[in-house]
Amino acid sequence: MKPVPIVRAARGGLTGRRVQAIVIGLVVFCSTAAATLALGLLADSSAPFDRAFAAQHGADVTATVSGASPAQLAATTRLPGVTASAGPFPEASVSVTAQVTPTIHVSSGHEKAIPVTVHEELTLVGRSSPGGPVDDLTLKAGHWPTGPGQVVLSSQSGLQLGIGSQITVTGVRGSPELTVVGIATSATGTAQGWVTPGEIAALHAAGAREAAQMLYRFSSAATTAEVNTDISPRSPMRCGTAACSAPSPG
């Protein structure tokens, strides 16, 4: 059977422009390979976050609530779509200072440790234990606070402090000092540090409103749109009366 005219014409065109045909073929192949590699890298980069999120029961939504009664907060845990919740945990936003001693290269082959005072804004939450149905914290070093004056810092707090270091809470009567007794990680970054629930009252600045943290997991939370749908119509936890945030891979 003879080739149909259109096939004959195409074959003739490729034969006459063999170099161009090879270049086009290579470009198409490379483009396909690059796209496949990019998709693979994207999947690989998000996989560790997804695994940690699932293992630590990460929070789909973290809500900081002021002025809601315990009954109102309890009611939010029974709303349709809520599969797990934790809290309320007392919360305080504080300014702290700490002294770190980074090693600085001062000359060729020489290093020097120079004390530096750093200032940070931290969200501290009162929790009696690191475990729970939502945001199950992983203690990487040290132990959980057992009394006043102790704090567990998040590994993502921005303060590179070791066990036994001290931080001073400023803007609070008495400028209380907290000793770092542990380092923990949160899959969803719900706080920069944790203390005992009774410690929070001493960390509130004068005139500051008391706040509580609520953590939620939803049956539909695969996308930002689904999370927004979960929280937007609900009261008192809707973001009109609470500061809400959702996790993002990072």
Long-range contacts (C-beta under 8 A, 24 or more apart in sequence): 45-249, 46-249, 49-187, 49-249, 49-250, 50-249, 52-187, 53-187, 53-188, 53-247, 55-136, 55-187, 56-135, 56-136, 56-137, 56-138, 56-185, 56-186, 56-187, 57-84, 57-132, 57-133, 57-134, 57-135, 57-136, 57-187, 57-217, 58-134, 58-135, 58-187, 58-188, 58-217, 58-247, 59-86, 59-134, 59-135, 59-188, 59-190, 59-215, 59-216, 59-217, 59-247, 60-216, 60-217, 60-218, 60-221, 60-227, 60-230, 60-246, 60-247, 61-215, 61-216, 61-218, 61-221, 61-227, 61-230, 61-231, 61-244, 61-245, 61-246, 62-135, 62-188, 62-190, 62-213, 62-214, 62-215, 62-244, 62-245, 62-246, 63-213, 63-214, 63-215, 63-216, 63-231, 63-237, 63-239, 63-242, 63-243, 63-244, 64-91, 64-211, 64-212, 64-213, 64-242, 64-243, 64-244, 65-211, 65-212, 65-213, 65-214, 65-236, 65-237, 65-241, 65-242, 66-209, 66-210, 66-211, 66-212, 66-242, 67-209, 67-241, 68-212, 68-236, 68-237, 68-241, 68-242, 72-236, 73-212, 73-214, 73-236, 73-237, 76-214, 76-216, 76-234, 76-236, 76-237, 77-216, 79-234, 81-218, 81-219, 81-220, 81-230, 82-216, 82-217, 82-218, 82-219, 83-217, 83-218, 83-219, 84-133, 84-134, 84-216, 84-217, 85-133, 85-134, 85-214, 85-215, 85-216, 85-217, 86-132, 86-133, 86-134, 86-135, 86-214, 86-215, 87-212, 87-213, 87-214, 87-215, 88-212, 88-213, 88-214, 89-125, 89-126, 89-127, 89-197, 89-212, 89-213, 89-214, 90-125, 90-126, 90-197, 90-200, 90-201, 90-210, 90-211, 90-212, 90-213, 91-123, 91-124, 91-125, 91-126, 91-191, 91-200, 91-211, 91-212, 91-213, 92-123, 92-124, 92-200, 92-203, 92-204, 92-208, 92-211, 93-121, 93-122, 93-123, 93-124, 93-211, 94-121, 94-122, 94-124, 94-169, 94-170, 94-171, 94-172, 94-203, 94-205, 95-119, 95-120, 95-121, 95-122, 95-169, 95-170, 95-171, 96-120, 96-121, 96-122, 96-159, 96-167, 96-168, 96-169, 96-170, 96-178, 97-167, 97-168, 97-170, 98-159, 98-161, 98-165, 98-166, 98-167, 98-168, 100-159, 100-160, 100-161, 118-159, 120-157, 120-158, 120-159, 120-192, 122-157, 122-159, 122-191, 122-192, 122-193, 123-191, 123-192, 123-193, 124-151, 124-191, 124-192, 124-193, 124-194, 124-195, 124-200, 124-203, 125-190, 125-191, 125-193, 125-194, 125-195, 125-200, 125-213, 126-194, 126-195, 126-196, 126-197, 126-198, 126-199, 126-200, 127-194, 127-197, 128-196, 128-197, 130-184, 130-194, 132-215, 133-217, 134-215, 134-216, 134-217, 135-186, 135-187, 135-188, 135-190, 135-215, 137-184, 137-185, 137-186, 137-194, 138-184, 138-185, 139-182, 139-183, 139-184, 140-182, 140-183, 140-184, 140-185, 141-182, 141-183, 142-180, 142-181, 142-182, 142-183, 143-181, 143-182, 144-181, 144-182, 144-194, 145-181, 145-182, 145-194, 145-195, 145-196, 145-199, 146-181, 146-196, 147-196, 148-196, 148-198, 148-199, 148-202, 149-176, 149-177, 149-178, 149-179, 149-199, 150-178, 150-179, 150-181, 150-195, 150-196, 150-199, 151-178, 151-179, 151-180, 151-181, 151-193, 151-194, 151-195, 152-180, 152-181, 152-182, 152-183, 152-184, 152-193, 152-194, 152-195, 153-180, 153-182, 153-183, 153-184, 153-192, 153-193, 154-183, 154-184, 154-185, 154-186, 154-189, 154-191, 154-192, 154-193, 154-194, 155-183, 155-184, 155-185, 156-185, 156-186, 156-189, 156-192, 157-192, 157-193, 158-192, 159-192, 169-203, 171-205, 172-202, 172-203, 172-204, 172-205, 172-206, 173-206, 174-202, 176-202, 176-203, 187-247, 188-247, 189-247, 190-215, 214-242, 221-246
